[in-house]
Amino acid sequence: MDALKGADGAEATKMFLEGMIEHHKGAVAMAETELAQGTKPDAKNLAQTVIDAQNAEIQEMEELLAS
């Protein structure tokens, strides 16, 4: 976070996106665990929703980094 505070412009954007991608990947991993090991249908449905949404956002952020 300190490095991000000291960054600006394109570098700040890059650092923010890279950090958010990792954060989203953590959410996907937790949701995948629930999907694989969970027993409650509502929780498993929510886990799949999280996986789908977070993966879509990861893809969008990766595209932003590539441009």
mmCIF file of the N, C-alpha and C atoms, coordinates in Angstrom:
data_MODEL
# 
_entry.id   MODEL 
# 
loop_
_atom_site.group_PDB 
_atom_site.id 
_atom_site.type_symbol 
_atom_site.label_atom_id 
_atom_site.label_alt_id 
_atom_site.label_comp_id 
_atom_site.label_asym_id 
_atom_site.label_entity_id 
_atom_site.label_seq_id 
_atom_site.pdbx_PDB_ins_code 
_atom_site.Cartn_x 
_atom_site.Cartn_y 
_atom_site.Cartn_z 
_atom_site.occupancy 
_atom_site.B_iso_or_equiv 
_atom_site.pdbx_formal_charge 
_atom_site.auth_seq_id 
_atom_site.auth_comp_id 
_atom_site.auth_asym_id 
_atom_site.auth_atom_id 
_atom_site.pdbx_PDB_model_num 
ATOM 1   N N  . MET A 1 1  ? 0.818   -1.193  0.000   1.00 0.00 ? 1  MET A N  1 
ATOM 2   C CA . MET A 1 1  ? 0.000   0.000   0.000   1.00 0.00 ? 1  MET A CA 1 
ATOM 3   C C  . MET A 1 1  ? 0.867   1.264   0.000   1.00 0.00 ? 1  MET A C  1 
ATOM 4   N N  . ASP A 1 2  ? 1.986   1.227   0.710   1.00 0.00 ? 2  ASP A N  1 
ATOM 5   C CA . ASP A 1 2  ? 2.856   2.403   0.723   1.00 0.00 ? 2  ASP A CA 1 
ATOM 6   C C  . ASP A 1 2  ? 3.382   2.711   -0.678  1.00 0.00 ? 2  ASP A C  1 
ATOM 7   N N  . ALA A 1 3  ? 3.732   1.665   -1.420  1.00 0.00 ? 3  ALA A N  1 
ATOM 8   C CA . ALA A 1 3  ? 4.224   1.881   -2.781  1.00 0.00 ? 3  ALA A CA 1 
ATOM 9   C C  . ALA A 1 3  ? 3.125   2.494   -3.650  1.00 0.00 ? 3  ALA A C  1 
ATOM 10  N N  . LEU A 1 4  ? 1.896   2.028   -3.455  1.00 0.00 ? 4  LEU A N  1 
ATOM 11  C CA . LEU A 1 4  ? 0.779   2.569   -4.229  1.00 0.00 ? 4  LEU A CA 1 
ATOM 12  C C  . LEU A 1 4  ? 0.544   4.036   -3.875  1.00 0.00 ? 4  LEU A C  1 
ATOM 13  N N  . LYS A 1 5  ? 0.665   4.378   -2.598  1.00 0.00 ? 5  LYS A N  1 
ATOM 14  C CA . LYS A 1 5  ? 0.501   5.776   -2.184  1.00 0.00 ? 5  LYS A CA 1 
ATOM 15  C C  . LYS A 1 5  ? 1.529   6.671   -2.846  1.00 0.00 ? 5  LYS A C  1 
ATOM 16  N N  . GLY A 1 6  ? 2.731   6.168   -3.074  1.00 0.00 ? 6  GLY A N  1 
ATOM 17  C CA . GLY A 1 6  ? 3.786   6.962   -3.673  1.00 0.00 ? 6  GLY A CA 1 
ATOM 18  C C  . GLY A 1 6  ? 3.776   6.978   -5.188  1.00 0.00 ? 6  GLY A C  1 
ATOM 19  N N  . ALA A 1 7  ? 2.923   6.158   -5.780  1.00 0.00 ? 7  ALA A N  1 
ATOM 20  C CA . ALA A 1 7  ? 2.875   6.070   -7.245  1.00 0.00 ? 7  ALA A CA 1 
ATOM 21  C C  . ALA A 1 7  ? 1.852   7.054   -7.804  1.00 0.00 ? 7  ALA A C  1 
ATOM 22  N N  . ASP A 1 8  ? 1.992   7.348   -9.081  1.00 0.00 ? 8  ASP A N  1 
ATOM 23  C CA . ASP A 1 8  ? 0.984   8.175   -9.727  1.00 0.00 ? 8  ASP A CA 1 
ATOM 24  C C  . ASP A 1 8  ? 0.820   7.754   -11.177 1.00 0.00 ? 8  ASP A C  1 
ATOM 25  N N  . GLY A 1 9  ? -0.222  8.234   -11.785 1.00 0.00 ? 9  GLY A N  1 
ATOM 26  C CA . GLY A 1 9  ? -0.475  7.986   -13.191 1.00 0.00 ? 9  GLY A CA 1 
ATOM 27  C C  . GLY A 1 9  ? -0.554  6.520   -13.552 1.00 0.00 ? 9  GLY A C  1 
ATOM 28  N N  . ALA A 1 10 ? 0.100   6.178   -14.647 1.00 0.00 ? 10 ALA A N  1 
ATOM 29  C CA . ALA A 1 10 ? 0.045   4.821   -15.179 1.00 0.00 ? 10 ALA A CA 1 
ATOM 30  C C  . ALA A 1 10 ? 0.599   3.794   -14.203 1.00 0.00 ? 10 ALA A C  1 
ATOM 31  N N  . GLU A 1 11 ? 1.632   4.171   -13.457 1.00 0.00 ? 11 GLU A N  1 
ATOM 32  C CA . GLU A 1 11 ? 2.220   3.232   -12.495 1.00 0.00 ? 11 GLU A CA 1 
ATOM 33  C C  . GLU A 1 11 ? 1.234   2.918   -11.371 1.00 0.00 ? 11 GLU A C  1 
ATOM 34  N N  . ALA A 1 12 ? 0.522   3.923   -10.895 1.00 0.00 ? 12 ALA A N  1 
ATOM 35  C CA . ALA A 1 12 ? -0.478  3.710   -9.848  1.00 0.00 ? 12 ALA A CA 1 
ATOM 36  C C  . ALA A 1 12 ? -1.605  2.827   -10.364 1.00 0.00 ? 12 ALA A C  1 
ATOM 37  N N  . THR A 1 13 ? -2.030  3.074   -11.568 1.00 0.00 ? 13 THR A N  1 
ATOM 38  C CA . THR A 1 13 ? -3.092  2.268   -12.168 1.00 0.00 ? 13 THR A CA 1 
ATOM 39  C C  . THR A 1 13 ? -2.654  0.813   -12.275 1.00 0.00 ? 13 THR A C  1 
ATOM 40  N N  . LYS A 1 14 ? -1.441  0.606   -12.761 1.00 0.00 ? 14 LYS A N  1 
ATOM 41  C CA . LYS A 1 14 ? -0.909  -0.756  -12.908 1.00 0.00 ? 14 LYS A CA 1 
ATOM 42  C C  . LYS A 1 14 ? -0.840  -1.458  -11.562 1.00 0.00 ? 14 LYS A C  1 
ATOM 43  N N  . MET A 1 15 ? -0.313  -0.783  -10.559 1.00 0.00 ? 15 MET A N  1 
ATOM 44  C CA . MET A 1 15 ? -0.182  -1.387  -9.233  1.00 0.00 ? 15 MET A CA 1 
ATOM 45  C C  . MET A 1 15 ? -1.553  -1.708  -8.634  1.00 0.00 ? 15 MET A C  1 
ATOM 46  N N  . PHE A 1 16 ? -2.501  -0.793  -8.807  1.00 0.00 ? 16 PHE A N  1 
ATOM 47  C CA . PHE A 1 16 ? -3.847  -1.013  -8.292  1.00 0.00 ? 16 PHE A CA 1 
ATOM 48  C C  . PHE A 1 16 ? -4.477  -2.236  -8.954  1.00 0.00 ? 16 PHE A C  1 
ATOM 49  N N  . LEU A 1 17 ? -4.412  -2.302  -10.274 1.00 0.00 ? 17 LEU A N  1 
ATOM 50  C CA . LEU A 1 17 ? -5.017  -3.419  -10.995 1.00 0.00 ? 17 LEU A CA 1 
ATOM 51  C C  . LEU A 1 17 ? -4.362  -4.750  -10.619 1.00 0.00 ? 17 LEU A C  1 
ATOM 52  N N  . GLU A 1 18 ? -3.050  -4.764  -10.518 1.00 0.00 ? 18 GLU A N  1 
ATOM 53  C CA . GLU A 1 18 ? -2.365  -5.999  -10.133 1.00 0.00 ? 18 GLU A CA 1 
ATOM 54  C C  . GLU A 1 18 ? -2.792  -6.455  -8.743  1.00 0.00 ? 18 GLU A C  1 
ATOM 55  N N  . GLY A 1 19 ? -2.920  -5.515  -7.824  1.00 0.00 ? 19 GLY A N  1 
ATOM 56  C CA . GLY A 1 19 ? -3.366  -5.860  -6.475  1.00 0.00 ? 19 GLY A CA 1 
ATOM 57  C C  . GLY A 1 19 ? -4.795  -6.357  -6.446  1.00 0.00 ? 19 GLY A C  1 
ATOM 58  N N  . MET A 1 20 ? -5.652  -5.717  -7.216  1.00 0.00 ? 20 MET A N  1 
ATOM 59  C CA . MET A 1 20 ? -7.057  -6.131  -7.247  1.00 0.00 ? 20 MET A CA 1 
ATOM 60  C C  . MET A 1 20 ? -7.220  -7.502  -7.910  1.00 0.00 ? 20 MET A C  1 
ATOM 61  N N  . ILE A 1 21 ? -6.404  -7.788  -8.910  1.00 0.00 ? 21 ILE A N  1 
ATOM 62  C CA . ILE A 1 21 ? -6.465  -9.105  -9.546  1.00 0.00 ? 21 ILE A CA 1 
ATOM 63  C C  . ILE A 1 21 ? -6.143  -10.182 -8.514  1.00 0.00 ? 21 ILE A C  1 
ATOM 64  N N  . GLU A 1 22 ? -5.102  -9.972  -7.737  1.00 0.00 ? 22 GLU A N  1 
ATOM 65  C CA . GLU A 1 22 ? -4.743  -10.955 -6.700  1.00 0.00 ? 22 GLU A CA 1 
ATOM 66  C C  . GLU A 1 22 ? -5.847  -11.079 -5.661  1.00 0.00 ? 22 GLU A C  1 
ATOM 67  N N  . HIS A 1 23 ? -6.435  -9.965  -5.278  1.00 0.00 ? 23 HIS A N  1 
ATOM 68  C CA . HIS A 1 23 ? -7.537  -9.966  -4.314  1.00 0.00 ? 23 HIS A CA 1 
ATOM 69  C C  . HIS A 1 23 ? -8.716  -10.776 -4.850  1.00 0.00 ? 23 HIS A C  1 
ATOM 70  N N  . HIS A 1 24 ? -9.063  -10.547 -6.107  1.00 0.00 ? 24 HIS A N  1 
ATOM 71  C CA . HIS A 1 24 ? -10.166 -11.275 -6.725  1.00 0.00 ? 24 HIS A CA 1 
ATOM 72  C C  . HIS A 1 24 ? -9.849  -12.766 -6.842  1.00 0.00 ? 24 HIS A C  1 
ATOM 73  N N  . LYS A 1 25 ? -8.607  -13.098 -7.158  1.00 0.00 ? 25 LYS A N  1 
ATOM 74  C CA . LYS A 1 25 ? -8.221  -14.514 -7.243  1.00 0.00 ? 25 LYS A CA 1 
ATOM 75  C C  . LYS A 1 25 ? -8.393  -15.201 -5.890  1.00 0.00 ? 25 LYS A C  1 
ATOM 76  N N  . GLY A 1 26 ? -8.147  -14.482 -4.805  1.00 0.00 ? 26 GLY A N  1 
ATOM 77  C CA . GLY A 1 26 ? -8.377  -15.031 -3.467  1.00 0.00 ? 26 GLY A CA 1 
ATOM 78  C C  . GLY A 1 26 ? -9.848  -15.324 -3.232  1.00 0.00 ? 26 GLY A C  1 
ATOM 79  N N  . ALA A 1 27 ? -10.707 -14.424 -3.677  1.00 0.00 ? 27 ALA A N  1 
ATOM 80  C CA . ALA A 1 27 ? -12.149 -14.646 -3.550  1.00 0.00 ? 27 ALA A CA 1 
ATOM 81  C C  . ALA A 1 27 ? -12.591 -15.850 -4.363  1.00 0.00 ? 27 ALA A C  1 
ATOM 82  N N  . VAL A 1 28 ? -12.042 -15.993 -5.555  1.00 0.00 ? 28 VAL A N  1 
ATOM 83  C CA . VAL A 1 28 ? -12.375 -17.141 -6.402  1.00 0.00 ? 28 VAL A CA 1 
ATOM 84  C C  . VAL A 1 28 ? -11.942 -18.442 -5.721  1.00 0.00 ? 28 VAL A C  1 
ATOM 85  N N  . ALA A 1 29 ? -10.758 -18.444 -5.156  1.00 0.00 ? 29 ALA A N  1 
ATOM 86  C CA . ALA A 1 29 ? -10.264 -19.648 -4.487  1.00 0.00 ? 29 ALA A CA 1 
ATOM 87  C C  . ALA A 1 29 ? -11.162 -20.039 -3.316  1.00 0.00 ? 29 ALA A C  1 
ATOM 88  N N  . MET A 1 30 ? -11.577 -19.066 -2.519  1.00 0.00 ? 30 MET A N  1 
ATOM 89  C CA . MET A 1 30 ? -12.474 -19.377 -1.402  1.00 0.00 ? 30 MET A CA 1 
ATOM 90  C C  . MET A 1 30 ? -13.817 -19.897 -1.896  1.00 0.00 ? 30 MET A C  1 
ATOM 91  N N  . ALA A 1 31 ? -14.337 -19.277 -2.949  1.00 0.00 ? 31 ALA A N  1 
ATOM 92  C CA . ALA A 1 31 ? -15.617 -19.707 -3.492  1.00 0.00 ? 31 ALA A CA 1 
ATOM 93  C C  . ALA A 1 31 ? -15.514 -21.108 -4.105  1.00 0.00 ? 31 ALA A C  1 
ATOM 94  N N  . GLU A 1 32 ? -14.388 -21.406 -4.734  1.00 0.00 ? 32 GLU A N  1 
ATOM 95  C CA . GLU A 1 32 ? -14.194 -22.750 -5.292  1.00 0.00 ? 32 GLU A CA 1 
ATOM 96  C C  . GLU A 1 32 ? -14.164 -23.800 -4.195  1.00 0.00 ? 32 GLU A C  1 
ATOM 97  N N  . THR A 1 33 ? -13.587 -23.461 -3.050  1.00 0.00 ? 33 THR A N  1 
ATOM 98  C CA . THR A 1 33 ? -13.590 -24.384 -1.911  1.00 0.00 ? 33 THR A CA 1 
ATOM 99  C C  . THR A 1 33 ? -15.013 -24.642 -1.451  1.00 0.00 ? 33 THR A C  1 
ATOM 100 N N  . GLU A 1 34 ? -15.801 -23.594 -1.343  1.00 0.00 ? 34 GLU A N  1 
ATOM 101 C CA . GLU A 1 34 ? -17.205 -23.755 -0.938  1.00 0.00 ? 34 GLU A CA 1 
ATOM 102 C C  . GLU A 1 34 ? -17.955 -24.608 -1.949  1.00 0.00 ? 34 GLU A C  1 
ATOM 103 N N  . LEU A 1 35 ? -17.711 -24.353 -3.211  1.00 0.00 ? 35 LEU A N  1 
ATOM 104 C CA . LEU A 1 35 ? -18.401 -25.107 -4.261  1.00 0.00 ? 35 LEU A CA 1 
ATOM 105 C C  . LEU A 1 35 ? -18.038 -26.587 -4.188  1.00 0.00 ? 35 LEU A C  1 
ATOM 106 N N  . ALA A 1 36 ? -16.792 -26.886 -3.922  1.00 0.00 ? 36 ALA A N  1 
ATOM 107 C CA . ALA A 1 36 ? -16.323 -28.277 -3.873  1.00 0.00 ? 36 ALA A CA 1 
ATOM 108 C C  . ALA A 1 36 ? -16.703 -28.982 -2.578  1.00 0.00 ? 36 ALA A C  1 
ATOM 109 N N  . GLN A 1 37 ? -16.714 -28.262 -1.468  1.00 0.00 ? 37 GLN A N  1 
ATOM 110 C CA . GLN A 1 37 ? -16.880 -28.910 -0.175  1.00 0.00 ? 37 GLN A CA 1 
ATOM 111 C C  . GLN A 1 37 ? -18.162 -28.535 0.555   1.00 0.00 ? 37 GLN A C  1 
ATOM 112 N N  . GLY A 1 38 ? -18.836 -27.512 0.080   1.00 0.00 ? 38 GLY A N  1 
ATOM 113 C CA . GLY A 1 38 ? -20.036 -27.034 0.764   1.00 0.00 ? 38 GLY A CA 1 
ATOM 114 C C  . GLY A 1 38 ? -21.196 -28.008 0.654   1.00 0.00 ? 38 GLY A C  1 
ATOM 115 N N  . THR A 1 39 ? -22.118 -27.861 1.567   1.00 0.00 ? 39 THR A N  1 
ATOM 116 C CA . THR A 1 39 ? -23.286 -28.746 1.589   1.00 0.00 ? 39 THR A CA 1 
ATOM 117 C C  . THR A 1 39 ? -24.599 -27.991 1.448   1.00 0.00 ? 39 THR A C  1 
ATOM 118 N N  . LYS A 1 40 ? -24.570 -26.700 1.596   1.00 0.00 ? 40 LYS A N  1 
ATOM 119 C CA . LYS A 1 40 ? -25.787 -25.889 1.521   1.00 0.00 ? 40 LYS A CA 1 
ATOM 120 C C  . LYS A 1 40 ? -25.976 -25.362 0.103   1.00 0.00 ? 40 LYS A C  1 
ATOM 121 N N  . PRO A 1 41 ? -27.102 -25.708 -0.518  1.00 0.00 ? 41 PRO A N  1 
ATOM 122 C CA . PRO A 1 41 ? -27.335 -25.271 -1.903  1.00 0.00 ? 41 PRO A CA 1 
ATOM 123 C C  . PRO A 1 41 ? -27.253 -23.755 -2.092  1.00 0.00 ? 41 PRO A C  1 
ATOM 124 N N  . ASP A 1 42 ? -27.804 -22.985 -1.159  1.00 0.00 ? 42 ASP A N  1 
ATOM 125 C CA . ASP A 1 42 ? -27.755 -21.527 -1.309  1.00 0.00 ? 42 ASP A CA 1 
ATOM 126 C C  . ASP A 1 42 ? -26.323 -21.009 -1.277  1.00 0.00 ? 42 ASP A C  1 
ATOM 127 N N  . ALA A 1 43 ? -25.508 -21.558 -0.399  1.00 0.00 ? 43 ALA A N  1 
ATOM 128 C CA . ALA A 1 43 ? -24.109 -21.140 -0.312  1.00 0.00 ? 43 ALA A CA 1 
ATOM 129 C C  . ALA A 1 43 ? -23.350 -21.541 -1.568  1.00 0.00 ? 43 ALA A C  1 
ATOM 130 N N  . LYS A 1 44 ? -23.647 -22.713 -2.102  1.00 0.00 ? 44 LYS A N  1 
ATOM 131 C CA . LYS A 1 44 ? -22.971 -23.152 -3.327  1.00 0.00 ? 44 LYS A CA 1 
ATOM 132 C C  . LYS A 1 44 ? -23.392 -22.287 -4.511  1.00 0.00 ? 44 LYS A C  1 
ATOM 133 N N  . ASN A 1 45 ? -24.656 -21.893 -4.553  1.00 0.00 ? 45 ASN A N  1 
ATOM 134 C CA . ASN A 1 45 ? -25.115 -20.996 -5.614  1.00 0.00 ? 45 ASN A CA 1 
ATOM 135 C C  . ASN A 1 45 ? -24.423 -19.650 -5.516  1.00 0.00 ? 45 ASN A C  1 
ATOM 136 N N  . LEU A 1 46 ? -24.303 -19.135 -4.302  1.00 0.00 ? 46 LEU A N  1 
ATOM 137 C CA . LEU A 1 46 ? -23.597 -17.873 -4.102  1.00 0.00 ? 46 LEU A CA 1 
ATOM 138 C C  . LEU A 1 46 ? -22.128 -18.013 -4.507  1.00 0.00 ? 46 LEU A C  1 
ATOM 139 N N  . ALA A 1 47 ? -21.518 -19.124 -4.154  1.00 0.00 ? 47 ALA A N  1 
ATOM 140 C CA . ALA A 1 47 ? -20.120 -19.348 -4.521  1.00 0.00 ? 47 ALA A CA 1 
ATOM 141 C C  . ALA A 1 47 ? -19.945 -19.310 -6.035  1.00 0.00 ? 47 ALA A C  1 
ATOM 142 N N  . GLN A 1 48 ? -20.849 -19.922 -6.761  1.00 0.00 ? 48 GLN A N  1 
ATOM 143 C CA . GLN A 1 48 ? -20.749 -19.908 -8.224  1.00 0.00 ? 48 GLN A CA 1 
ATOM 144 C C  . GLN A 1 48 ? -20.928 -18.498 -8.770  1.00 0.00 ? 48 GLN A C  1 
ATOM 145 N N  . THR A 1 49 ? -21.836 -17.748 -8.172  1.00 0.00 ? 49 THR A N  1 
ATOM 146 C CA . THR A 1 49 ? -22.032 -16.357 -8.577  1.00 0.00 ? 49 THR A CA 1 
ATOM 147 C C  . THR A 1 49 ? -20.762 -15.546 -8.350  1.00 0.00 ? 49 THR A C  1 
ATOM 148 N N  . VAL A 1 50 ? -20.116 -15.752 -7.206  1.00 0.00 ? 50 VAL A N  1 
ATOM 149 C CA . VAL A 1 50 ? -18.865 -15.061 -6.904  1.00 0.00 ? 50 VAL A CA 1 
ATOM 150 C C  . VAL A 1 50 ? -17.796 -15.444 -7.926  1.00 0.00 ? 50 VAL A C  1 
ATOM 151 N N  . ILE A 1 51 ? -17.670 -16.718 -8.206  1.00 0.00 ? 51 ILE A N  1 
ATOM 152 C CA . ILE A 1 51 ? -16.675 -17.190 -9.182  1.00 0.00 ? 51 ILE A CA 1 
ATOM 153 C C  . ILE A 1 51 ? -16.891 -16.522 -10.532 1.00 0.00 ? 51 ILE A C  1 
ATOM 154 N N  . ASP A 1 52 ? -18.122 -16.549 -11.004 1.00 0.00 ? 52 ASP A N  1 
ATOM 155 C CA . ASP A 1 52 ? -18.419 -15.975 -12.317 1.00 0.00 ? 52 ASP A CA 1 
ATOM 156 C C  . ASP A 1 52 ? -18.132 -14.471 -12.359 1.00 0.00 ? 52 ASP A C  1 
ATOM 157 N N  . ALA A 1 53 ? -18.588 -13.761 -11.335 1.00 0.00 ? 53 ALA A N  1 
ATOM 158 C CA . ALA A 1 53 ? -18.416 -12.300 -11.311 1.00 0.00 ? 53 ALA A CA 1 
ATOM 159 C C  . ALA A 1 53 ? -16.946 -11.916 -11.166 1.00 0.00 ? 53 ALA A C  1 
ATOM 160 N N  . GLN A 1 54 ? -16.248 -12.573 -10.251 1.00 0.00 ? 54 GLN A N  1 
ATOM 161 C CA . GLN A 1 54 ? -14.854 -12.221 -10.016 1.00 0.00 ? 54 GLN A CA 1 
ATOM 162 C C  . GLN A 1 54 ? -13.981 -12.570 -11.213 1.00 0.00 ? 54 GLN A C  1 
ATOM 163 N N  . ASN A 1 55 ? -14.242 -13.701 -11.846 1.00 0.00 ? 55 ASN A N  1 
ATOM 164 C CA . ASN A 1 55 ? -13.469 -14.060 -13.043 1.00 0.00 ? 55 ASN A CA 1 
ATOM 165 C C  . ASN A 1 55 ? -13.704 -13.069 -14.171 1.00 0.00 ? 55 ASN A C  1 
ATOM 166 N N  . ALA A 1 56 ? -14.933 -12.596 -14.317 1.00 0.00 ? 56 ALA A N  1 
ATOM 167 C CA . ALA A 1 56 ? -15.217 -11.589 -15.347 1.00 0.00 ? 56 ALA A CA 1 
ATOM 168 C C  . ALA A 1 56 ? -14.455 -10.303 -15.053 1.00 0.00 ? 56 ALA A C  1 
ATOM 169 N N  . GLU A 1 57 ? -14.418 -9.901  -13.779 1.00 0.00 ? 57 GLU A N  1 
ATOM 170 C CA . GLU A 1 57 ? -13.693 -8.692  -13.414 1.00 0.00 ? 57 GLU A CA 1 
ATOM 171 C C  . GLU A 1 57 ? -12.184 -8.882  -13.582 1.00 0.00 ? 57 GLU A C  1 
ATOM 172 N N  . ILE A 1 58 ? -11.674 -10.064 -13.263 1.00 0.00 ? 58 ILE A N  1 
ATOM 173 C CA . ILE A 1 58 ? -10.255 -10.344 -13.474 1.00 0.00 ? 58 ILE A CA 1 
ATOM 174 C C  . ILE A 1 58 ? -9.912  -10.198 -14.955 1.00 0.00 ? 58 ILE A C  1 
ATOM 175 N N  . GLN A 1 59 ? -10.748 -10.751 -15.804 1.00 0.00 ? 59 GLN A N  1 
ATOM 176 C CA . GLN A 1 59 ? -10.501 -10.672 -17.245 1.00 0.00 ? 59 GLN A CA 1 
ATOM 177 C C  . GLN A 1 59 ? -10.488 -9.207  -17.697 1.00 0.00 ? 59 GLN A C  1 
ATOM 178 N N  . GLU A 1 60 ? -11.430 -8.435  -17.197 1.00 0.00 ? 60 GLU A N  1 
ATOM 179 C CA . GLU A 1 60 ? -11.481 -7.020  -17.585 1.00 0.00 ? 60 GLU A CA 1 
ATOM 180 C C  . GLU A 1 60 ? -10.243 -6.268  -17.116 1.00 0.00 ? 60 GLU A C  1 
ATOM 181 N N  . MET A 1 61 ? -9.805  -6.546  -15.888 1.00 0.00 ? 61 MET A N  1 
ATOM 182 C CA . MET A 1 61 ? -8.613  -5.869  -15.384 1.00 0.00 ? 61 MET A CA 1 
ATOM 183 C C  . MET A 1 61 ? -7.360  -6.290  -16.145 1.00 0.00 ? 61 MET A C  1 
ATOM 184 N N  . GLU A 1 62 ? -7.277  -7.579  -16.502 1.00 0.00 ? 62 GLU A N  1 
ATOM 185 C CA . GLU A 1 62 ? -6.129  -8.049  -17.291 1.00 0.00 ? 62 GLU A CA 1 
ATOM 186 C C  . GLU A 1 62 ? -6.108  -7.371  -18.664 1.00 0.00 ? 62 GLU A C  1 
ATOM 187 N N  . GLU A 1 63 ? -7.275  -7.157  -19.240 1.00 0.00 ? 63 GLU A N  1 
ATOM 188 C CA . GLU A 1 63 ? -7.349  -6.461  -20.527 1.00 0.00 ? 63 GLU A CA 1 
ATOM 189 C C  . GLU A 1 63 ? -6.896  -5.007  -20.378 1.00 0.00 ? 63 GLU A C  1 
ATOM 190 N N  . LEU A 1 64 ? -7.268  -4.385  -19.272 1.00 0.00 ? 64 LEU A N  1 
ATOM 191 C CA . LEU A 1 64 ? -6.819  -3.014  -19.024 1.00 0.00 ? 64 LEU A CA 1 
ATOM 192 C C  . LEU A 1 64 ? -5.300  -2.947  -18.882 1.00 0.00 ? 64 LEU A C  1 
ATOM 193 N N  . LEU A 1 65 ? -4.723  -3.937  -18.209 1.00 0.00 ? 65 LEU A N  1 
ATOM 194 C CA . LEU A 1 65 ? -3.268  -3.969  -18.062 1.00 0.00 ? 65 LEU A CA 1 
ATOM 195 C C  . LEU A 1 65 ? -2.577  -4.166  -19.407 1.00 0.00 ? 65 LEU A C  1 
ATOM 196 N N  . ALA A 1 66 ? -3.199  -4.921  -20.279 1.00 0.00 ? 66 ALA A N  1 
ATOM 197 C CA . ALA A 1 66 ? -2.588  -5.228  -21.573 1.00 0.00 ? 66 ALA A CA 1 
ATOM 198 C C  . ALA A 1 66 ? -2.661  -4.053  -22.552 1.00 0.00 ? 66 ALA A C  1 
ATOM 199 N N  . SER A 1 67 ? -3.553  -3.127  -22.266 1.00 0.00 ? 67 SER A N  1 
ATOM 200 C CA . SER A 1 67 ? -3.723  -2.011  -23.230 1.00 0.00 ? 67 SER A CA 1 
ATOM 201 C C  . SER A 1 67 ? -2.815  -0.847  -22.935 1.00 0.00 ? 67 SER A C  1 
# 
